[in-house]
Amino acid sequence: METHACGEGPQKGRTHTGYYGQFGTRQRIIRRESKRRAFIRQSFNAKITDPYNYDLTLNTGAKKIESAVEAVIGAVRAGTDSAS
């Protein structure tokens, strides 16, 4: 667990554990993902991992924001062209 020294304010000089360090980041992520899966399953009778439930997915970690915006605009245009 990581501790940090407070540099300003009334807590100056004291140490504390960060929020995620105190409660466990991994457990919070697992709990949150479990709640998302349950919500999608209960609300839409669907699996969150089924790729057929998505019209477009982007890996924003591998794209620049400008490229991602262009991809979304292109997908929207293609979808509106085929709908008319």
N, CA, C and O atoms as a Maestro MAE file, in Angstrom:
{
 s_m_m2io_version
 :::
 2.0.0
}

f_m_ct {
 s_m_title
 :::
 protein
 m_atom[336] {
  # First column is atom index #
  i_m_mmod_type
  r_m_x_coord
  r_m_y_coord
  r_m_z_coord
  i_m_residue_number
  s_m_chain_name
  s_m_pdb_residue_name
  s_m_pdb_atom_name
  i_m_atomic_number
  :::
  1 25 0.848 -1.168 0.000 1 A "MET " " N  " 7
  2 3 0.000 0.000 0.000 1 A "MET " " CA " 6
  3 2 0.895 1.233 0.000 1 A "MET " " C  " 6
  4 15 1.890 1.284 0.723 1 A "MET " " O  " 8
  5 25 0.553 2.186 -0.780 2 A "GLU " " N  " 7
  6 3 1.354 3.394 -0.925 2 A "GLU " " CA " 6
  7 2 0.871 4.472 0.032 2 A "GLU " " C  " 6
  8 15 -0.332 4.659 0.214 2 A "GLU " " O  " 8
  9 25 1.811 5.176 0.639 3 A "THR " " N  " 7
  10 3 1.432 6.294 1.495 3 A "THR " " CA " 6
  11 2 1.985 7.576 0.899 3 A "THR " " C  " 6
  12 15 3.006 7.564 0.211 3 A "THR " " O  " 8
  13 25 1.315 8.662 1.165 4 A "HIS " " N  " 7
  14 3 1.698 9.961 0.637 4 A "HIS " " CA " 6
  15 2 1.727 10.966 1.776 4 A "HIS " " C  " 6
  16 15 0.911 10.906 2.695 4 A "HIS " " O  " 8
  17 25 2.669 11.882 1.706 5 A "ALA " " N  " 7
  18 3 2.726 12.958 2.698 5 A "ALA " " CA " 6
  19 2 1.922 14.138 2.180 5 A "ALA " " C  " 6
  20 15 2.061 14.531 1.022 5 A "ALA " " O  " 8
  21 25 1.097 14.692 3.019 6 A "CYS " " N  " 7
  22 3 0.315 15.866 2.633 6 A "CYS " " CA " 6
  23 2 1.229 17.082 2.647 6 A "CYS " " C  " 6
  24 15 2.006 17.264 3.584 6 A "CYS " " O  " 8
  25 25 1.141 17.919 1.611 7 A "GLY " " N  " 7
  26 3 2.037 19.052 1.510 7 A "GLY " " CA " 6
  27 2 1.429 20.372 1.903 7 A "GLY " " C  " 6
  28 15 2.166 21.317 2.183 7 A "GLY " " O  " 8
  29 25 0.123 20.479 1.937 8 A "GLU " " N  " 7
  30 3 -0.520 21.759 2.232 8 A "GLU " " CA " 6
  31 2 -1.755 21.554 3.094 8 A "GLU " " C  " 6
  32 15 -2.219 20.428 3.279 8 A "GLU " " O  " 8
  33 25 -2.273 22.636 3.609 9 A "GLY " " N  " 7
  34 3 -3.520 22.611 4.361 9 A "GLY " " CA " 6
  35 2 -3.360 22.046 5.754 9 A "GLY " " C  " 6
  36 15 -2.242 21.872 6.239 9 A "GLY " " O  " 8
  37 25 -4.498 21.755 6.409 10 A "PRO " " N  " 7
  38 3 -4.459 21.321 7.803 10 A "PRO " " CA " 6
  39 2 -3.809 19.953 7.986 10 A "PRO " " C  " 6
  40 15 -3.383 19.621 9.092 10 A "PRO " " O  " 8
  41 25 -3.724 19.148 6.918 11 A "GLN " " N  " 7
  42 3 -3.133 17.818 7.011 11 A "GLN " " CA " 6
  43 2 -1.638 17.834 6.716 11 A "GLN " " C  " 6
  44 15 -1.028 16.768 6.630 11 A "GLN " " O  " 8
  45 25 -1.032 18.999 6.559 12 A "LYS " " N  " 7
  46 3 0.369 19.129 6.174 12 A "LYS " " CA " 6
  47 2 1.271 18.307 7.094 12 A "LYS " " C  " 6
  48 15 1.193 18.385 8.320 12 A "LYS " " O  " 8
  49 25 2.126 17.519 6.452 13 A "GLY " " N  " 7
  50 3 3.077 16.726 7.215 13 A "GLY " " CA " 6
  51 2 2.562 15.357 7.610 13 A "GLY " " C  " 6
  52 15 3.366 14.491 7.957 13 A "GLY " " O  " 8
  53 25 1.272 15.124 7.575 14 A "ARG " " N  " 7
  54 3 0.711 13.820 7.932 14 A "ARG " " CA " 6
  55 2 0.784 12.899 6.713 14 A "ARG " " C  " 6
  56 15 0.861 13.361 5.575 14 A "ARG " " O  " 8
  57 25 0.758 11.633 6.961 15 A "THR " " N  " 7
  58 3 0.714 10.674 5.864 15 A "THR " " CA " 6
  59 2 -0.669 10.038 5.825 15 A "THR " " C  " 6
  60 15 -1.357 9.930 6.841 15 A "THR " " O  " 8
  61 25 -1.052 9.624 4.635 16 A "HIS " " N  " 7
  62 3 -2.336 8.944 4.475 16 A "HIS " " CA " 6
  63 2 -2.246 7.987 3.303 16 A "HIS " " C  " 6
  64 15 -1.374 8.134 2.446 16 A "HIS " " O  " 8
  65 25 -3.126 7.022 3.258 17 A "THR " " N  " 7
  66 3 -3.183 6.125 2.117 17 A "THR " " CA " 6
  67 2 -4.174 6.701 1.131 17 A "THR " " C  " 6
  68 15 -5.189 7.276 1.522 17 A "THR " " O  " 8
  69 25 -3.879 6.547 -0.145 18 A "GLY " " N  " 7
  70 3 -4.783 7.030 -1.176 18 A "GLY " " CA " 6
  71 2 -6.084 6.254 -1.153 18 A "GLY " " C  " 6
  72 15 -6.148 5.155 -0.602 18 A "GLY " " O  " 8
  73 25 -7.110 6.816 -1.744 19 A "TYR " " N  " 7
  74 3 -8.433 6.193 -1.751 19 A "TYR " " CA " 6
  75 2 -8.385 4.788 -2.335 19 A "TYR " " C  " 6
  76 15 -8.917 3.850 -1.741 19 A "TYR " " O  " 8
  77 25 -7.752 4.637 -3.490 20 A "TYR " " N  " 7
  78 3 -7.720 3.335 -4.136 20 A "TYR " " CA " 6
  79 2 -6.827 2.359 -3.389 20 A "TYR " " C  " 6
  80 15 -7.103 1.160 -3.362 20 A "TYR " " O  " 8
  81 25 -5.767 2.858 -2.787 21 A "GLY " " N  " 7
  82 3 -4.908 1.992 -2.002 21 A "GLY " " CA " 6
  83 2 -5.628 1.431 -0.798 21 A "GLY " " C  " 6
  84 15 -5.416 0.281 -0.415 21 A "GLY " " O  " 8
  85 25 -6.468 2.237 -0.208 22 A "GLN " " N  " 7
  86 3 -7.183 1.826 1.003 22 A "GLN " " CA " 6
  87 2 -8.214 0.739 0.694 22 A "GLN " " C  " 6
  88 15 -8.332 -0.222 1.454 22 A "GLN " " O  " 8
  89 25 -8.940 0.867 -0.375 23 A "PHE " " N  " 7
  90 3 -10.036 -0.054 -0.663 23 A "PHE " " CA " 6
  91 2 -9.687 -1.112 -1.700 23 A "PHE " " C  " 6
  92 15 -10.463 -2.047 -1.898 23 A "PHE " " O  " 8
  93 25 -8.558 -0.996 -2.358 24 A "GLY " " N  " 7
  94 3 -8.154 -2.008 -3.324 24 A "GLY " " CA " 6
  95 2 -8.668 -1.712 -4.717 24 A "GLY " " C  " 6
  96 15 -9.849 -1.906 -5.005 24 A "GLY " " O  " 8
  97 25 -7.793 -1.249 -5.572 25 A "THR " " N  " 7
  98 3 -8.187 -0.888 -6.932 25 A "THR " " CA " 6
  99 2 -8.753 -2.073 -7.680 25 A "THR " " C  " 6
  100 15 -9.808 -1.972 -8.305 25 A "THR " " O  " 8
  101 25 -8.066 -3.186 -7.623 26 A "ARG " " N  " 7
  102 3 -8.504 -4.364 -8.377 26 A "ARG " " CA " 6
  103 2 -9.906 -4.808 -7.966 26 A "ARG " " C  " 6
  104 15 -10.725 -5.129 -8.827 26 A "ARG " " O  " 8
  105 25 -10.187 -4.831 -6.693 27 A "GLN " " N  " 7
  106 3 -11.504 -5.251 -6.223 27 A "GLN " " CA " 6
  107 2 -12.582 -4.279 -6.684 27 A "GLN " " C  " 6
  108 15 -13.690 -4.692 -7.026 27 A "GLN " " O  " 8
  109 25 -12.260 -2.989 -6.695 28 A "ARG " " N  " 7
  110 3 -13.232 -1.985 -7.148 28 A "ARG " " CA " 6
  111 2 -13.540 -2.164 -8.631 28 A "ARG " " C  " 6
  112 15 -14.694 -2.054 -9.045 28 A "ARG " " O  " 8
  113 25 -12.528 -2.435 -9.419 29 A "ILE " " N  " 7
  114 3 -12.731 -2.634 -10.854 29 A "ILE " " CA " 6
  115 2 -13.563 -3.878 -11.107 29 A "ILE " " C  " 6
  116 15 -14.494 -3.847 -11.912 29 A "ILE " " O  " 8
  117 25 -13.246 -4.956 -10.438 30 A "ILE " " N  " 7
  118 3 -14.002 -6.203 -10.604 30 A "ILE " " CA " 6
  119 2 -15.454 -6.006 -10.198 30 A "ILE " " C  " 6
  120 15 -16.360 -6.463 -10.895 30 A "ILE " " O  " 8
  121 25 -15.683 -5.335 -9.087 31 A "ARG " " N  " 7
  122 3 -17.049 -5.080 -8.612 31 A "ARG " " CA " 6
  123 2 -17.822 -4.218 -9.603 31 A "ARG " " C  " 6
  124 15 -18.987 -4.492 -9.892 31 A "ARG " " O  " 8
  125 25 -17.172 -3.168 -10.126 32 A "ARG " " N  " 7
  126 3 -17.824 -2.265 -11.069 32 A "ARG " " CA " 6
  127 2 -18.172 -3.002 -12.372 32 A "ARG " " C  " 6
  128 15 -19.274 -2.837 -12.895 32 A "ARG " " O  " 8
  129 25 -17.255 -3.803 -12.894 33 A "GLU " " N  " 7
  130 3 -17.518 -4.562 -14.117 33 A "GLU " " CA " 6
  131 2 -18.650 -5.564 -13.905 33 A "GLU " " C  " 6
  132 15 -19.476 -5.772 -14.794 33 A "GLU " " O  " 8
  133 25 -18.685 -6.173 -12.746 34 A "SER " " N  " 7
  134 3 -19.751 -7.116 -12.431 34 A "SER " " CA " 6
  135 2 -21.109 -6.416 -12.425 34 A "SER " " C  " 6
  136 15 -22.093 -6.959 -12.927 34 A "SER " " O  " 8
  137 25 -21.160 -5.224 -11.864 35 A "LYS " " N  " 7
  138 3 -22.411 -4.453 -11.838 35 A "LYS " " CA " 6
  139 2 -22.824 -4.047 -13.248 35 A "LYS " " C  " 6
  140 15 -24.012 -4.073 -13.572 35 A "LYS " " O  " 8
  141 25 -21.863 -3.673 -14.090 36 A "ARG " " N  " 7
  142 3 -22.188 -3.310 -15.483 36 A "ARG " " CA " 6
  143 2 -22.771 -4.496 -16.230 36 A "ARG " " C  " 6
  144 15 -23.784 -4.371 -16.918 36 A "ARG " " O  " 8
  145 25 -22.123 -5.654 -16.091 37 A "ARG " " N  " 7
  146 3 -22.616 -6.857 -16.767 37 A "ARG " " CA " 6
  147 2 -24.041 -7.195 -16.313 37 A "ARG " " C  " 6
  148 15 -24.903 -7.516 -17.131 37 A "ARG " " O  " 8
  149 25 -24.271 -7.120 -15.010 38 A "ALA " " N  " 7
  150 3 -25.590 -7.427 -14.471 38 A "ALA " " CA " 6
  151 2 -26.634 -6.440 -14.988 38 A "ALA " " C  " 6
  152 15 -27.746 -6.845 -15.328 38 A "ALA " " O  " 8
  153 25 -26.295 -5.157 -15.052 39 A "PHE " " N  " 7
  154 3 -27.226 -4.149 -15.540 39 A "PHE " " CA " 6
  155 2 -27.624 -4.434 -16.994 39 A "PHE " " C  " 6
  156 15 -28.808 -4.410 -17.328 39 A "PHE " " O  " 8
  157 25 -26.646 -4.702 -17.847 40 A "ILE " " N  " 7
  158 3 -26.933 -4.976 -19.251 40 A "ILE " " CA " 6
  159 2 -27.763 -6.249 -19.383 40 A "ILE " " C  " 6
  160 15 -28.712 -6.290 -20.166 40 A "ILE " " O  " 8
  161 25 -27.416 -7.284 -18.627 41 A "ARG " " N  " 7
  162 3 -28.147 -8.552 -18.682 41 A "ARG " " CA " 6
  163 2 -29.591 -8.358 -18.218 41 A "ARG " " C  " 6
  164 15 -30.515 -8.845 -18.870 41 A "ARG " " O  " 8
  165 25 -29.795 -7.658 -17.109 42 A "GLN " " N  " 7
  166 3 -31.136 -7.494 -16.559 42 A "GLN " " CA " 6
  167 2 -31.980 -6.511 -17.363 42 A "GLN " " C  " 6
  168 15 -33.182 -6.719 -17.529 42 A "GLN " " O  " 8
  169 25 -31.365 -5.448 -17.863 43 A "SER " " N  " 7
  170 3 -32.106 -4.393 -18.551 43 A "SER " " CA " 6
  171 2 -32.391 -4.716 -20.010 43 A "SER " " C  " 6
  172 15 -33.449 -4.362 -20.532 43 A "SER " " O  " 8
  173 25 -31.455 -5.385 -20.667 44 A "PHE " " N  " 7
  174 3 -31.571 -5.590 -22.107 44 A "PHE " " CA " 6
  175 2 -31.508 -7.055 -22.516 44 A "PHE " " C  " 6
  176 15 -31.552 -7.370 -23.705 44 A "PHE " " O  " 8
  177 25 -31.406 -7.948 -21.545 45 A "ASN " " N  " 7
  178 3 -31.288 -9.375 -21.817 45 A "ASN " " CA " 6
  179 2 -30.176 -9.623 -22.836 45 A "ASN " " C  " 6
  180 15 -30.362 -10.359 -23.805 45 A "ASN " " O  " 8
  181 25 -29.034 -9.009 -22.608 46 A "ALA " " N  " 7
  182 3 -27.916 -9.100 -23.535 46 A "ALA " " CA " 6
  183 2 -26.618 -9.286 -22.768 46 A "ALA " " C  " 6
  184 15 -26.528 -8.988 -21.577 46 A "ALA " " O  " 8
  185 25 -25.616 -9.785 -23.477 47 A "LYS " " N  " 7
  186 3 -24.284 -9.924 -22.904 47 A "LYS " " CA " 6
  187 2 -23.451 -8.726 -23.316 47 A "LYS " " C  " 6
  188 15 -23.441 -8.334 -24.483 47 A "LYS " " O  " 8
  189 25 -22.754 -8.150 -22.350 48 A "ILE " " N  " 7
  190 3 -21.928 -6.975 -22.614 48 A "ILE " " CA " 6
  191 2 -20.758 -7.315 -23.535 48 A "ILE " " C  " 6
  192 15 -20.212 -6.426 -24.189 48 A "ILE " " O  " 8
  193 25 -20.367 -8.580 -23.592 49 A "THR " " N  " 7
  194 3 -19.231 -8.999 -24.406 49 A "THR " " CA " 6
  195 2 -19.604 -9.400 -25.826 49 A "THR " " C  " 6
  196 15 -18.718 -9.711 -26.622 49 A "THR " " O  " 8
  197 25 -20.882 -9.402 -26.164 50 A "ASP " " N  " 7
  198 3 -21.322 -9.795 -27.502 50 A "ASP " " CA " 6
  199 2 -21.076 -8.663 -28.497 50 A "ASP " " C  " 6
  200 15 -21.711 -7.613 -28.397 50 A "ASP " " O  " 8
  201 25 -20.167 -8.854 -29.453 51 A "PRO " " N  " 7
  202 3 -19.836 -7.771 -30.389 51 A "PRO " " CA " 6
  203 2 -21.006 -7.345 -31.275 51 A "PRO " " C  " 6
  204 15 -20.986 -6.243 -31.825 51 A "PRO " " O  " 8
  205 25 -22.006 -8.181 -31.422 52 A "TYR " " N  " 7
  206 3 -23.173 -7.821 -32.237 52 A "TYR " " CA " 6
  207 2 -24.045 -6.760 -31.570 52 A "TYR " " C  " 6
  208 15 -24.958 -6.228 -32.202 52 A "TYR " " O  " 8
  209 25 -23.782 -6.449 -30.317 53 A "ASN " " N  " 7
  210 3 -24.534 -5.413 -29.614 53 A "ASN " " CA " 6
  211 2 -23.963 -4.015 -29.846 53 A "ASN " " C  " 6
  212 15 -24.490 -3.033 -29.324 53 A "ASN " " O  " 8
  213 25 -22.899 -3.925 -30.620 54 A "TYR " " N  " 7
  214 3 -22.223 -2.646 -30.836 54 A "TYR " " CA " 6
  215 2 -22.141 -2.331 -32.326 54 A "TYR " " C  " 6
  216 15 -21.820 -3.205 -33.132 54 A "TYR " " O  " 8
  217 25 -22.428 -1.093 -32.687 55 A "ASP " " N  " 7
  218 3 -22.299 -0.657 -34.072 55 A "ASP " " CA " 6
  219 2 -20.869 -0.258 -34.389 55 A "ASP " " C  " 6
  220 15 -20.415 -0.412 -35.522 55 A "ASP " " O  " 8
  221 25 -20.171 0.246 -33.408 56 A "LEU " " N  " 7
  222 3 -18.810 0.726 -33.623 56 A "LEU " " CA " 6
  223 2 -18.038 0.647 -32.317 56 A "LEU " " C  " 6
  224 15 -18.528 1.066 -31.268 56 A "LEU " " O  " 8
  225 25 -16.842 0.113 -32.389 57 A "THR " " N  " 7
  226 3 -15.946 0.136 -31.244 57 A "THR " " CA " 6
  227 2 -14.621 0.737 -31.690 57 A "THR " " C  " 6
  228 15 -14.147 0.465 -32.793 57 A "THR " " O  " 8
  229 25 -14.036 1.542 -30.842 58 A "LEU " " N  " 7
  230 3 -12.766 2.201 -31.145 58 A "LEU " " CA " 6
  231 2 -11.780 1.947 -30.024 58 A "LEU " " C  " 6
  232 15 -12.125 2.049 -28.846 58 A "LEU " " O  " 8
  233 25 -10.561 1.617 -30.390 59 A "ASN " " N  " 7
  234 3 -9.487 1.518 -29.419 59 A "ASN " " CA " 6
  235 2 -8.833 2.889 -29.363 59 A "ASN " " C  " 6
  236 15 -7.944 3.187 -30.160 59 A "ASN " " O  " 8
  237 25 -9.259 3.708 -28.444 60 A "THR " " N  " 7
  238 3 -8.753 5.075 -28.364 60 A "THR " " CA " 6
  239 2 -7.321 5.123 -27.836 60 A "THR " " C  " 6
  240 15 -6.662 6.159 -27.915 60 A "THR " " O  " 8
  241 25 -6.850 4.024 -27.308 61 A "GLY " " N  " 7
  242 3 -5.460 3.964 -26.890 61 A "GLY " " CA " 6
  243 2 -4.519 3.832 -28.073 61 A "GLY " " C  " 6
  244 15 -3.333 4.147 -27.966 61 A "GLY " " O  " 8
  245 25 -5.043 3.368 -29.203 62 A "ALA " " N  " 7
  246 3 -4.217 3.156 -30.397 62 A "ALA " " CA " 6
  247 2 -4.476 4.208 -31.468 62 A "ALA " " C  " 6
  248 15 -3.826 4.190 -32.514 62 A "ALA " " O  " 8
  249 25 -5.404 5.117 -31.233 63 A "LYS " " N  " 7
  250 3 -5.747 6.144 -32.220 63 A "LYS " " CA " 6
  251 2 -5.578 7.529 -31.625 63 A "LYS " " C  " 6
  252 15 -5.757 7.740 -30.426 63 A "LYS " " O  " 8
  253 25 -5.236 8.449 -32.477 64 A "LYS " " N  " 7
  254 3 -5.254 9.848 -32.063 64 A "LYS " " CA " 6
  255 2 -6.705 10.284 -32.034 64 A "LYS " " C  " 6
  256 15 -7.535 9.721 -32.750 64 A "LYS " " O  " 8
  257 25 -7.021 11.270 -31.225 65 A "ILE " " N  " 7
  258 3 -8.406 11.720 -31.073 65 A "ILE " " CA " 6
  259 2 -8.992 12.165 -32.406 65 A "ILE " " C  " 6
  260 15 -10.172 11.933 -32.670 65 A "ILE " " O  " 8
  261 25 -8.182 12.802 -33.247 66 A "GLU " " N  " 7
  262 3 -8.669 13.256 -34.552 66 A "GLU " " CA " 6
  263 2 -9.099 12.075 -35.423 66 A "GLU " " C  " 6
  264 15 -10.108 12.148 -36.124 66 A "GLU " " O  " 8
  265 25 -8.325 10.984 -35.374 67 A "SER " " N  " 7
  266 3 -8.664 9.781 -36.140 67 A "SER " " CA " 6
  267 2 -9.941 9.135 -35.612 67 A "SER " " C  " 6
  268 15 -10.769 8.651 -36.383 67 A "SER " " O  " 8
  269 25 -10.086 9.133 -34.307 68 A "ALA " " N  " 7
  270 3 -11.293 8.562 -33.706 68 A "ALA " " CA " 6
  271 2 -12.519 9.375 -34.095 68 A "ALA " " C  " 6
  272 15 -13.565 8.806 -34.406 68 A "ALA " " O  " 8
  273 25 -12.400 10.699 -34.081 69 A "VAL " " N  " 7
  274 3 -13.512 11.570 -34.469 69 A "VAL " " CA " 6
  275 2 -13.886 11.320 -35.921 69 A "VAL " " C  " 6
  276 15 -15.069 11.227 -36.250 69 A "VAL " " O  " 8
  277 25 -12.892 11.212 -36.790 70 A "GLU " " N  " 7
  278 3 -13.161 10.945 -38.203 70 A "GLU " " CA " 6
  279 2 -13.861 9.602 -38.391 70 A "GLU " " C  " 6
  280 15 -14.767 9.486 -39.216 70 A "GLU " " O  " 8
  281 25 -13.452 8.593 -37.637 71 A "ALA " " N  " 7
  282 3 -14.083 7.276 -37.725 71 A "ALA " " CA " 6
  283 2 -15.547 7.341 -37.301 71 A "ALA " " C  " 6
  284 15 -16.407 6.737 -37.943 71 A "ALA " " O  " 8
  285 25 -15.830 8.060 -36.238 72 A "VAL " " N  " 7
  286 3 -17.211 8.188 -35.768 72 A "VAL " " CA " 6
  287 2 -18.052 8.952 -36.783 72 A "VAL " " C  " 6
  288 15 -19.173 8.544 -37.088 72 A "VAL " " O  " 8
  289 25 -17.533 10.040 -37.301 73 A "ILE " " N  " 7
  290 3 -18.273 10.834 -38.300 73 A "ILE " " CA " 6
  291 2 -18.547 9.981 -39.537 73 A "ILE " " C  " 6
  292 15 -19.657 9.995 -40.069 73 A "ILE " " O  " 8
  293 25 -17.538 9.239 -39.993 74 A "GLY " " N  " 7
  294 3 -17.723 8.360 -41.142 74 A "GLY " " CA " 6
  295 2 -18.778 7.297 -40.897 74 A "GLY " " C  " 6
  296 15 -19.580 7.009 -41.785 74 A "GLY " " O  " 8
  297 25 -18.791 6.710 -39.710 75 A "ALA " " N  " 7
  298 3 -19.780 5.678 -39.379 75 A "ALA " " CA " 6
  299 2 -21.180 6.266 -39.330 75 A "ALA " " C  " 6
  300 15 -22.133 5.643 -39.799 75 A "ALA " " O  " 8
  301 25 -21.313 7.476 -38.759 76 A "VAL " " N  " 7
  302 3 -22.621 8.124 -38.690 76 A "VAL " " CA " 6
  303 2 -23.132 8.448 -40.084 76 A "VAL " " C  " 6
  304 15 -24.298 8.212 -40.397 76 A "VAL " " O  " 8
  305 25 -22.254 8.987 -40.916 77 A "ARG " " N  " 7
  306 3 -22.641 9.292 -42.304 77 A "ARG " " CA " 6
  307 2 -23.051 8.031 -43.047 77 A "ARG " " C  " 6
  308 15 -24.056 8.030 -43.758 77 A "ARG " " O  " 8
  309 25 -22.296 6.972 -42.894 78 A "ALA " " N  " 7
  310 3 -22.625 5.722 -43.577 78 A "ALA " " CA " 6
  311 2 -23.961 5.170 -43.087 78 A "ALA " " C  " 6
  312 15 -24.736 4.616 -43.867 78 A "ALA " " O  " 8
  313 25 -24.217 5.323 -41.810 79 A "GLY " " N  " 7
  314 3 -25.481 4.832 -41.236 79 A "GLY " " CA " 6
  315 2 -26.668 5.653 -41.683 79 A "GLY " " C  " 6
  316 15 -27.742 5.097 -41.910 79 A "GLY " " O  " 8
  317 25 -26.509 6.962 -41.818 80 A "THR " " N  " 7
  318 3 -27.625 7.810 -42.252 80 A "THR " " CA " 6
  319 2 -27.853 7.663 -43.751 80 A "THR " " C  " 6
  320 15 -28.988 7.783 -44.213 80 A "THR " " O  " 8
  321 25 -26.782 7.402 -44.531 81 A "ASP " " N  " 7
  322 3 -26.947 7.199 -45.970 81 A "ASP " " CA " 6
  323 2 -27.729 5.923 -46.260 81 A "ASP " " C  " 6
  324 15 -28.570 5.902 -47.159 81 A "ASP " " O  " 8
  325 25 -27.459 4.865 -45.510 82 A "SER " " N  " 7
  326 3 -28.128 3.589 -45.760 82 A "SER " " CA " 6
  327 2 -29.553 3.588 -45.215 82 A "SER " " C  " 6
  328 15 -30.381 2.795 -45.662 82 A "SER " " O  " 8
  329 25 -29.851 4.460 -44.261 83 A "ALA " " N  " 7
  330 3 -31.188 4.509 -43.665 83 A "ALA " " CA " 6
  331 2 -32.177 5.231 -44.558 83 A "ALA " " C  " 6
  332 15 -33.381 5.023 -44.414 83 A "ALA " " O  " 8
  333 25 -31.717 6.073 -45.478 84 A "SER " " N  " 7
  334 3 -32.657 6.835 -46.292 84 A "SER " " CA " 6
  335 2 -33.032 6.153 -47.574 84 A "SER " " C  " 6
  336 15 -33.819 6.692 -48.352 84 A "SER " " O  " 8
  :::
 }
 m_bond[335] {
  # First column is bond index #
  i_m_from
  i_m_to
  i_m_order
  :::
  1 1 2 1
  2 2 3 1
  3 3 4 2
  4 3 5 1
  5 5 6 1
  6 6 7 1
  7 7 8 2
  8 7 9 1
  9 9 10 1
  10 10 11 1
  11 11 12 2
  12 11 13 1
  13 13 14 1
  14 14 15 1
  15 15 16 2
  16 15 17 1
  17 17 18 1
  18 18 19 1
  19 19 20 2
  20 19 21 1
  21 21 22 1
  22 22 23 1
  23 23 24 2
  24 23 25 1
  25 25 26 1
  26 26 27 1
  27 27 28 2
  28 27 29 1
  29 29 30 1
  30 30 31 1
  31 31 32 2
  32 31 33 1
  33 33 34 1
  34 34 35 1
  35 35 36 2
  36 35 37 1
  37 37 38 1
  38 38 39 1
  39 39 40 2
  40 39 41 1
  41 41 42 1
  42 42 43 1
  43 43 44 2
  44 43 45 1
  45 45 46 1
  46 46 47 1
  47 47 48 2
  48 47 49 1
  49 49 50 1
  50 50 51 1
  51 51 52 2
  52 51 53 1
  53 53 54 1
  54 54 55 1
  55 55 56 2
  56 55 57 1
  57 57 58 1
  58 58 59 1
  59 59 60 2
  60 59 61 1
  61 61 62 1
  62 62 63 1
  63 63 64 2
  64 63 65 1
  65 65 66 1
  66 66 67 1
  67 67 68 2
  68 67 69 1
  69 69 70 1
  70 70 71 1
  71 71 72 2
  72 71 73 1
  73 73 74 1
  74 74 75 1
  75 75 76 2
  76 75 77 1
  77 77 78 1
  78 78 79 1
  79 79 80 2
  80 79 81 1
  81 81 82 1
  82 82 83 1
  83 83 84 2
  84 83 85 1
  85 85 86 1
  86 86 87 1
  87 87 88 2
  88 87 89 1
  89 89 90 1
  90 90 91 1
  91 91 92 2
  92 91 93 1
  93 93 94 1
  94 94 95 1
  95 95 96 2
  96 95 97 1
  97 97 98 1
  98 98 99 1
  99 99 100 2
  100 99 101 1
  101 101 102 1
  102 102 103 1
  103 103 104 2
  104 103 105 1
  105 105 106 1
  106 106 107 1
  107 107 108 2
  108 107 109 1
  109 109 110 1
  110 110 111 1
  111 111 112 2
  112 111 113 1
  113 113 114 1
  114 114 115 1
  115 115 116 2
  116 115 117 1
  117 117 118 1
  118 118 119 1
  119 119 120 2
  120 119 121 1
  121 121 122 1
  122 122 123 1
  123 123 124 2
  124 123 125 1
  125 125 126 1
  126 126 127 1
  127 127 128 2
  128 127 129 1
  129 129 130 1
  130 130 131 1
  131 131 132 2
  132 131 133 1
  133 133 134 1
  134 134 135 1
  135 135 136 2
  136 135 137 1
  137 137 138 1
  138 138 139 1
  139 139 140 2
  140 139 141 1
  141 141 142 1
  142 142 143 1
  143 143 144 2
  144 143 145 1
  145 145 146 1
  146 146 147 1
  147 147 148 2
  148 147 149 1
  149 149 150 1
  150 150 151 1
  151 151 152 2
  152 151 153 1
  153 153 154 1
  154 154 155 1
  155 155 156 2
  156 155 157 1
  157 157 158 1
  158 158 159 1
  159 159 160 2
  160 159 161 1
  161 161 162 1
  162 162 163 1
  163 163 164 2
  164 163 165 1
  165 165 166 1
  166 166 167 1
  167 167 168 2
  168 167 169 1
  169 169 170 1
  170 170 171 1
  171 171 172 2
  172 171 173 1
  173 173 174 1
  174 174 175 1
  175 175 176 2
  176 175 177 1
  177 177 178 1
  178 178 179 1
  179 179 180 2
  180 179 181 1
  181 181 182 1
  182 182 183 1
  183 183 184 2
  184 183 185 1
  185 185 186 1
  186 186 187 1
  187 187 188 2
  188 187 189 1
  189 189 190 1
  190 190 191 1
  191 191 192 2
  192 191 193 1
  193 193 194 1
  194 194 195 1
  195 195 196 2
  196 195 197 1
  197 197 198 1
  198 198 199 1
  199 199 200 2
  200 199 201 1
  201 201 202 1
  202 202 203 1
  203 203 204 2
  204 203 205 1
  205 205 206 1
  206 206 207 1
  207 207 208 2
  208 207 209 1
  209 209 210 1
  210 210 211 1
  211 211 212 2
  212 211 213 1
  213 213 214 1
  214 214 215 1
  215 215 216 2
  216 215 217 1
  217 217 218 1
  218 218 219 1
  219 219 220 2
  220 219 221 1
  221 221 222 1
  222 222 223 1
  223 223 224 2
  224 223 225 1
  225 225 226 1
  226 226 227 1
  227 227 228 2
  228 227 229 1
  229 229 230 1
  230 230 231 1
  231 231 232 2
  232 231 233 1
  233 233 234 1
  234 234 235 1
  235 235 236 2
  236 235 237 1
  237 237 238 1
  238 238 239 1
  239 239 240 2
  240 239 241 1
  241 241 242 1
  242 242 243 1
  243 243 244 2
  244 243 245 1
  245 245 246 1
  246 246 247 1
  247 247 248 2
  248 247 249 1
  249 249 250 1
  250 250 251 1
  251 251 252 2
  252 251 253 1
  253 253 254 1
  254 254 255 1
  255 255 256 2
  256 255 257 1
  257 257 258 1
  258 258 259 1
  259 259 260 2
  260 259 261 1
  261 261 262 1
  262 262 263 1
  263 263 264 2
  264 263 265 1
  265 265 266 1
  266 266 267 1
  267 267 268 2
  268 267 269 1
  269 269 270 1
  270 270 271 1
  271 271 272 2
  272 271 273 1
  273 273 274 1
  274 274 275 1
  275 275 276 2
  276 275 277 1
  277 277 278 1
  278 278 279 1
  279 279 280 2
  280 279 281 1
  281 281 282 1
  282 282 283 1
  283 283 284 2
  284 283 285 1
  285 285 286 1
  286 286 287 1
  287 287 288 2
  288 287 289 1
  289 289 290 1
  290 290 291 1
  291 291 292 2
  292 291 293 1
  293 293 294 1
  294 294 295 1
  295 295 296 2
  296 295 297 1
  297 297 298 1
  298 298 299 1
  299 299 300 2
  300 299 301 1
  301 301 302 1
  302 302 303 1
  303 303 304 2
  304 303 305 1
  305 305 306 1
  306 306 307 1
  307 307 308 2
  308 307 309 1
  309 309 310 1
  310 310 311 1
  311 311 312 2
  312 311 313 1
  313 313 314 1
  314 314 315 1
  315 315 316 2
  316 315 317 1
  317 317 318 1
  318 318 319 1
  319 319 320 2
  320 319 321 1
  321 321 322 1
  322 322 323 1
  323 323 324 2
  324 323 325 1
  325 325 326 1
  326 326 327 1
  327 327 328 2
  328 327 329 1
  329 329 330 1
  330 330 331 1
  331 331 332 2
  332 331 333 1
  333 333 334 1
  334 334 335 1
  335 335 336 2
  :::
 }
}
